[in-house]
Amino acid sequence: MGRIERFEDLIAWQRAQELTRAIYDATRQGAFAKISKALTPTLRNSLLPSVKD
């Protein structure tokens, strides 16, 4: 493992970014987007702390 100089170098942060993108993509399209207008903002907002911290 290389030297960590920035938080973006952390594997956990990189995976959180990938998960965030996947959730946004899944909630933006298809049946989920139609069914769950109320749940989508809650789900997306729950991802923010994992990426920010």
C-alpha positions as CSV (number, residue, x, y, z in Angstrom):
1,M,0.0,0.0,0.0
2,G,1.3,3.4,-0.9
3,R,1.6,6.4,1.3
4,I,-1.7,8.2,2.1
5,E,-1.4,11.9,1.6
6,R,-5.0,12.9,1.1
7,F,-8.3,11.4,2.2
8,E,-9.1,10.6,-1.4
9,D,-6.2,8.0,-1.2
10,L,-8.1,6.0,1.3
11,I,-9.7,2.8,-0.1
12,A,-12.7,3.3,2.2
13,W,-13.4,6.8,0.8
14,Q,-13.0,5.5,-2.8
15,R,-15.5,2.7,-2.2
16,A,-18.0,5.2,-0.5
17,Q,-17.8,7.3,-3.7
18,E,-18.6,4.2,-5.8
19,L,-21.5,3.3,-3.6
20,T,-22.8,6.8,-3.7
21,R,-22.8,6.8,-7.5
22,A,-24.4,3.4,-7.7
23,I,-27.2,4.5,-5.3
24,Y,-27.8,7.7,-7.2
25,D,-28.0,5.8,-10.5
26,A,-30.3,3.2,-9.1
27,T,-32.7,5.8,-7.6
28,R,-32.7,8.1,-10.7
29,Q,-34.1,5.5,-13.1
30,G,-36.4,2.6,-13.4
31,A,-39.2,1.4,-11.1
32,F,-37.5,2.6,-7.9
33,A,-37.6,6.2,-9.2
34,K,-41.3,5.9,-9.9
35,I,-42.3,4.1,-6.7
36,S,-40.3,5.8,-4.1
37,K,-40.3,9.6,-4.5
38,A,-40.4,10.0,-0.7
39,L,-37.7,7.4,0.1
40,T,-35.1,8.6,-2.5
41,P,-34.1,11.8,-0.7
42,T,-33.7,10.0,2.6
43,L,-31.6,7.3,1.0
44,R,-29.4,9.8,-0.8
45,N,-29.0,11.9,2.3
46,S,-27.9,8.9,4.3
47,L,-24.9,8.5,2.0
48,L,-23.5,12.0,2.6
49,P,-22.0,11.4,6.0
50,S,-20.1,8.3,4.7
51,V,-18.5,10.4,2.0
52,K,-17.9,13.6,4.0
53,D,-16.3,11.8,7.0
